Amino acid sequence: MAQAKDFTRQARIFKALAHPTRLMIIDALLMGEKCVGDIQDLLQSSQPNVSQHLSILKASGIVDFCQKGNLRGYHLKDPDKIQALMRSLS
C-alpha cells in the first residue's frame, strides 16, 4: 500500500492542475521554456496573476525555473509525464 506522503504529493499535484489558467500555462510550457512576460502575453493576464500561478505550479513540483540574468525561464520538470497526463485527460 502506498504511503500517506505519496497521496499528499499526488493531491498537491492534482490541486495545482485544477485551474484553467494553470492548465494553459502547462500547455504553453509543453512547447518549451518561457519567461513570465511570454506567458503573460499568451494569456493576456497580469504579471502578478501569472507569477502567482507559476508559484503554485512550482510548489507542487510541476515546474521549475532557471535564472538568466534578471529573467527566470520557467520549464516543466518532467514534460513527458505531464504530456501523458494531459493526453489522458483529453
N, C-alpha and C positions, 0 to 999 in steps of 0.2 A: 504494500500500500504506500502511496506517495505521502511524503511528509507535509505537515501543515505549511512549512515555509514555501514549498513548491506551489501550493494552492494560493498562498498570499501573493507570490510573484506573478502567477498567472492572472489572478484577479486584478492586480495593478496594471498589467498589460491590457487586459480587456477594457478596463475602465478608461485607460488613456485612449483606446481606439474608439470609444463610444461617443464620439463627437464629430459631426460632419467636417468641421474646419480641420481637425487633426487628420482625418482621412484624406482630405485634399492635400495637406502638407506631405503626408506619406506618399501619395500618388506623385507629387512633384519630385520628391527625393528619390523615387524609384528611377527617375531619369538621370540622376546624378546629383552631386553636391550643389547646394545653393546657400547663399547668404540671406540674412533676414530681408534685405531690400528686394532680392529676387522673389522671395516668397510673398512679400507684401504686394509687389506688383501683380503677381499671378492671382492672388486672392482679392485684390483691391480692398485691403484691410489695413488698419493702422499698425504701426511698428510695435506699440506696446501689446496689442492683441496677438500679433504673430509671435512675439517673444514669449508671451505667457503660454501659448500653446506649445511652442518648442520646449519650454521649460518642463512642462508636464510630460512630453514625449521623452525628454532626456532622463527625467527622474524615473520613468518606468523602464528605462534601458532600451528603448526602441531607436533613439537617435543619439548621436554624439557629434562633436564638432572638433575642428582643428583651427587653431588661430593662425591667421595670415596677416601680419601687421596689426592693423586695428579692426580687421574684419574676421568674423567667425564663419567658417564654411561648415554648414550642417550636412550630415550624411546619415544614412541608415546603418546601424551597427551590423545587421545581418540581412541584407537585402533579399537574399534567396528565400529565407524563411518568411519574411514579410510579404514578398510577392506571392508565395504559395498560399499564405493565409488569405490575402486579398482575393486571389483567384477562387479559393474555396467558398468565399462569401458571395461571389458574383452569381 
